[in-house]
Amino acid sequence: MISMESGTHHHPHLRERIREAGGIYEWANDVLIRIAGPAQLGDGPGAPCTHCGRTRVEHVERDGVLYCPED
């Protein structure tokens, strides 16, 4: 918050920021997400297939289903 009279910034104490965030866990989680970004979900395109061992990007998609590539 900026004070119009003095032109200085006022930052609430850490205890107040933690309370406003909903507790220490929520505050820490918010800080980590701002620094590292959101969690990566899924195995990603480079994960090996459990059936053929090749990566997912090598597979063929038909009707929304991935099929192992033919040799």
N, C-alpha and C positions, 0 to 999 in steps of 0.2 A: 504494500500500500504506500502511496506517495502522499506526504503531507504537503499541502499547497503553501502553507506559510513558510516552512523552512526549506522545502525542496529536497528533503532527505527521505530515504526509504525506511519503512518500518517493517521488519520481518517478525512474525510471531515466534515466540519461543518454541523449541522443539517439542516440549510437552504439550503445548496447545495444538501444534500441527498434528501430532499423533492422535490426540483426542478427537480433533475434527475429522481425521481420516477414518476413524472407527476402531482404533486400537493399534498396537504395535505391529501385528501381523499385516493388517491392511496397509499401514503406512510403509512398511518395508517392501511389501509386494509392489506398491505403486512406484516406489523409488527404483526398484530393480527393473520393472517394465520400462520406465523412462530411459534407463541406461542401456539395457540389453535388447529391448524390443519384446514383442510377444513371443510366446512359446512356439516352437516348430512342431507341427502336428503331422503324424504319419511317418512312414519310412522313407519317403522321398523317392525320386525317380531312379536313383542308383541302387536301391535295395534289391538283392537277388530274389528271384522267384523261388518259392519252396518246391515247385514241381520240376523245373528245368535248370535252375541256377543262373539263368541269364537275367539282365536287368529289366525293369519294367518298361523302359523306353524302347526296348527291342521287341516288345509284344505287339500283337495286333488287336485293335479294339473293334468289336462287332456288336451292335445293339447294346452298347454300354457295358460289355463284358470283355475283360482282357483274356486273350488266348495266347498260349505259348507259341513262339515262332517255330515255323517248320524248318527242319534241318536241310 
